[in-house]
Amino acid sequence: MHTLIIGLDGLNWPLLEPLLAAGLLPTLARLRREGVPAPLLSVLPTQSASAWASFMTGQQPAVHGVFDFLARQPDGRYRHAKPAPGSTLWAWLNRGGLAVGAINFPVTYPPDPVQPFQVSGMLSLEQPPFTHPPALAAEIRQAVPDYRLDLEWQLYAGRPDALLAELTQMTQARVRLVERLTARHALDVLAVAYISPDRLLHALWWMLDPTHPAADARLAAQLQPAWEAYWRTLDQAVARTIALAGADTTVFILSDHGFQAAVWQFRVNEWLAQHGWYRSQAGRGRLTGLLRRLDTPLVQHWRRRLVKDVSRFAGFMTPGGATDWAHTLAFCPWNTQQGIRLNLAGRDPHGIVTPGPAAERLLTEIEQALAAARFDGQPLVGGVVRLAEQMAGQTSLAQPDLLPDLLFWLNPPFAGNLQTPGLFTRTGWASGDHALTGMLLAWGAGIAAQARAARPLSPTPRLIDVAPTVLHSLGLAVPETMQGRALTELLQSTAPVRRQAPAPAAESAGQAALNDAETADLQERLRGLGYL
């Protein structure tokens, strides 16, 4: 095998420091000593859909167009969001004649025809199969029956011991799948995403931060053995994956974003309502709001059943289901977008804002209000990006219009759903959220010794730089559509970076729209992951 890519969702070097110091991550500690570690700048919005799509395409979200896990179609229905067929790193590697296996990366469902295989990640459905080739899905279910694509950490509120146990098991099962697939396929490039760190840190960030309001010393002592067992398991997964790749392999370990403490959430739609830009429909969504506050397994079962049965009538789980669209100028659909969207006529189903000067004035007013917003005397945002200025004439039904660099966990629902009213509320079970800076580690064959001495790397590597670096390290040209640069300072090779023209458009048929039940189910899963 030439190259191994390991994704460790949500990790960065600062949060790993105490774990490294405690000896829980001996493999990562050794790789950091022998290789080249660096911070890795993610993208805005800093969530897994946009970020992993940016890694796979070498493009900013404004170019690849993935701003969320679900993409709305012109007819109002939804489909899985994913990068355009043929635009990913896997496709370019296949074009270069290399055999690629990709396992568990988000926004890869339905799977593309990656050769020899791809196993899609979170939010995959059973039909169509979550693998390419399709028959591989049944093989996985039989050979690794406890393999799971993801875990909805929000459903474990009050049960951190169970969360730790199941995340540990999920990681171990993923390693067994890697063992099976690498034994059956001769690969040039293997890419595996371990998403469990993200799920753990959303819920139990406070285990790393005794000053966090959620910190509980007695509970921490009880959880410590399981906490340590999880991190040792993750480190062993990295070690085993590298061993399976074999000697003389170039290894890139990266995350899609980092993590930081989450204490407060900003109620965006409440804030918009106070300025007269948003209006809710009183009483809508109250039943599901109540159910969300109850978290027993029985309620979880009936909540899913209820959502599937009645969402098409009540609008409980649709974006802005409690929104009075006739009087709403701007809104935040859900916190995956981390942005504000105008209710634009001709674009949005119930749009009332006229495109042109009126829309521009409204955007300016919202920008100015965000700049003036304060929390505890401090600015709420560090800046605001207008996506239209980065889209270069492109348009996406998923994109927000304004992307604030918010300092607080976004929580879009309006207060009418039985949640505590007010602009700022505690995050509850969640004690951690995404940070802009993730991690990169280059190690193994072809990594330059001088790069180890030249720390820190300058300029700071970006998530969109990884795909061009992988291609260049394998002697392949970097497509002109990739905005990232090849990190030549990491590599022994002094060969110049070659560029190549874009690939032909769409190489596979468009995916079918989700039906109402599928949309509701996926939205409920996103809620279990803390995204809604």
C-alpha positions, -999 to +999 in steps of 0.1 A: +000+000+000+013+035-009-009+058+013-030+055+043-054+083+054-069+081+089-097+106+099-101+112+136-133+133+138-131+163+160-096+160+174-069+187+178-036+188+195-045+209+225-072+186+237-050+156+231-022+170+253-035+157+287-043+123+271-008+121+256+007+131+289-013+104+308+001+077+284-033+069+270-022+074+234+012+058+230+009+053+192-001+089+185+027+100+208+053+080+189+039+092+155+040+128+167+077+124+177+087+107+145+064+126+120+053+161+114+024+173+135+005+205+127-027+224+134-052+221+105-076+249+097-111+237+089-138+256+070-169+276+077-194+263+086-174+241+109-194+210+109-188+175+095-208+177+063-191+208+050-157+199+064-154+163+052-167+174+018-139+201+018-113+174+026-125+151-002-127+178-028-099+203-018-126+230-021-143+255+002-180+249+009-189+279-014-174+258-043-185+222-035-219+234-023-223+211+007-235+232+036-256+206+054-263+169+056-295+171+036-299+191+004-332+207-006-343+202-042-363+227-062-395+208-056-390+212-018-380+175-012-347+165+002-318+142-007-285+133+009-260+161+005-226+150-010-199+164-033-205+162-071-197+128-086-162+126-099-150+156-078-136+137-048-101+126-040-112+090-044-123+097-080-090+114-089-070+085-074-090+060-094-084+081-126-047+079-118-050+041-119-048+035-082-070+011-062-088+029-034-108+018-004-128+045+016-146+036+048-171+056+068-166+092+057-197+114+061-215+128+030-207+098+009-241+083+006-253+070-018-218+057-025-199+066-056-184+038-078-150+039-060-128+010-071-125-014-055-149-003-027-165+024-007-184+021+026-205+052+032-208+068+066-233+085+089-270+089+078-267+061+052-299+041+045-302+004+040-316+009+005-299+017-017-271-002+000-245+019+018-216+003-001-201+000-035-203-026-048-238-031-034-233-067-024-206-056+001-233-043+025-247-078+031-212-092+035-204-066+062-236-074+081-227-110+081-190-108+088-191-079+113-226-081+127-219-054+154-206-029+128-224+004+131-221+035+110-227+059+137-240+065+172-265+092+183-249+106+214-278+128+224-298+096+231-274+088+259-281+118+281-276+107+317-260+075+307-223+084+300-211+049+310-233+034+282-220+060+257-184+052+265-190+014+262-208+017+229-183+041+214-155+017+224-173-012+208-181+008+176-144+016+172-133-020+177-159-032+151-145-007+126-111-021+130-124-056+123-140-043+091-107-027+081-090-060+087-114-079+066-114-055+037-077-051+035-073-089+035-096-092+006-085-063-016-051-051-029-051-014-023-029+015-032-047+039-009-069+032+021-089+059+039-107+053+071-127+077+093-131+071+130-160+093+140-163+083+177-141+111+192-166+137+180-196+118+196-177+115+228-165+151+231-199+166+224-212+148+255-181+145+278-158+174+270-160+183+306-139+152+314-110+172+299-120+205+315-126+204+353-136+241+352-165+234+329-199+241+346-209+205+338-178+190+355-186+164+382-156+152+401-174+122+416-189+111+383-155+117+366-139+092+390-165+066+383-161+071+345-123+072+345-117+035+338-141+035+308-128+069+297-093+056+296-104+024+279-120+043+251-089+064+244-066+034+245-090+016+221-088+045+196-051+046+198-049+009+192-072+013+162-047+038+148-019+014+154-037-016+139-048+003+108-012+014+102+001-021+107-025-034+081-012-008+056+022-023+058+057-009+057+068+019+034+034+035+036+029+073+038+004+081+065-018+112+069-039+115+100-063+144+101-095+157+117-123+177+101-123+202+129-113+206+165-133+208+197-138+234+225-160+239+255-197+246+249-216+263+278-241+286+261-261+284+230-273+314+210-310+312+200-307+326+165-343+327+155-353+342+189-327+370+182-341+374+147-376+376+161-366+404+185-355+424+155-387+417+136-371+395+110-386+361+122-421+351+134-432+317+148-465+300+148-476+298+184-480+263+197-465+244+167-440+218+176-449+217+213-455+179+214-421+170+199-405+197+221-419+179+251-408+145+239-373+158+233-370+167+270-379+131+279-351+107+271-361+072+281-357+043+256-395+040+254-399+076+245-371+074+220-389+046+203-423+064+202-407+097+192-393+080+161-426+063+154-445+096+159-422+116+137-425+090+108-462+089+111-473+125+114-444+147+103-459+153+069-490+166+084-478+186+115-444+198+101-427+189+134-394+179+118-393+200+087-368+229+088-386+258+105-417+236+111-430+262+136-423+292+113-449+317+101-434+321+066-458+349+056-441+372+081-406+358+082-378+376+064-348+357+077-343+324+096-318+298+107-332+264+096-311+243+120-278+245+136-259+224+110-259+254+087-245+277+114-258+306+093-288+329+085-309+325+054-332+351+038-367+339+030-361+349-006-389+350-032-382+327-062-358+306-042-375+295-010-409+278-011-426+306+008-402+334+000-413+370+006-380+390+004-376+405-031-341+397-046-319+427-054-316+460-034-342+450-008-324+418+000-290+435+001-304+461+025-318+434+048-284+415+048-266+447+057-291+453+086-286+418+099-248+421+096-248+454+115-270+440+143-248+409+146-217+432+149-235+451+177-247+420+196-230+413+229-229+384+254-216+392+289-202+424+275-182+407+247-189+407+209-210+378+198-193+374+164-158+379+151-170+385+116-197+376+090-192+361+055-216+367+027-218+334+008-230+350-024-196+368-027-178+334-026-201+314-049-189+330-081-223+330-097-231+295-084-263+289-064-272+263-038-305+256-023-287+246+009-265+276+014-270+302+042-268+338+030-248+350+061-223+329+079-214+345+112-182+334+130-203+327+161-186+321+194-215+301+208-233+269+199-261+277+175-296+267+185-321+279+159-355+268+173-379+295+184-389+296+221-424+284+213-414+248+214-413+245+252-376+251+255-364+278+279-370+313+264-342+338+260-314+346+237-289+324+255-294+291+272-272+264+287-262+236+264-274+209+288-260+174+281-237+188+255-205+202+270-183+205+238-187+218+203-167+222+172-136+245+169-121+258+137-086+243+142-082+206+139-051+184+136-028+170+109+000+144+113+022+132+084+044+102+091+061+074+073+076+069+038+083+101+018+078+125+047+107+150+049+130+149+079+136+187+076+099+193+080+101+178+115+126+204+125+107+233+109+079+235+134+054+251+133+046+249+096+040+282+079+015+290+066-008+269+087-020+239+067-057+239+058-082+211+055-085+218+017-047+213+014-048+176+023-062+162-010-038+180-032-009+169-009-020+132-012-022+134-050+012+151-053+028+127-029+017+099-053+031+116-084-003+126-097-013+160-110-036+182-088-068+192-106-073+229-112-107+227-094-089+221-061-084+253-042-060+238-017-022+237-022+000+206-020+020+208+012+053+202-005+072+212+027+060+179+042+075+157+015+109+145+005+102+148-031+113+180-048+092+174-079+072+204-090+034+203-085+016+196-117-019+207-124-046+191-146-078+202-161-111+195-145-128+161-150-159+158-172-192+166-154-213+141-135-201+105-138-231+089-121-269+092-122-285+117-098-299+102-066-336+099-059-353+123-035-360+111+000-396+103+008-413+118+038-405+090+062-369+089+052-365+126+056-381+125+090-360+096+101-328+113+090-338+145+107-344+126+139-310+110+136-295+144+131-312+154+163-296+125+181-263+138+169-270+172+183-274+189+149-311+198+153 
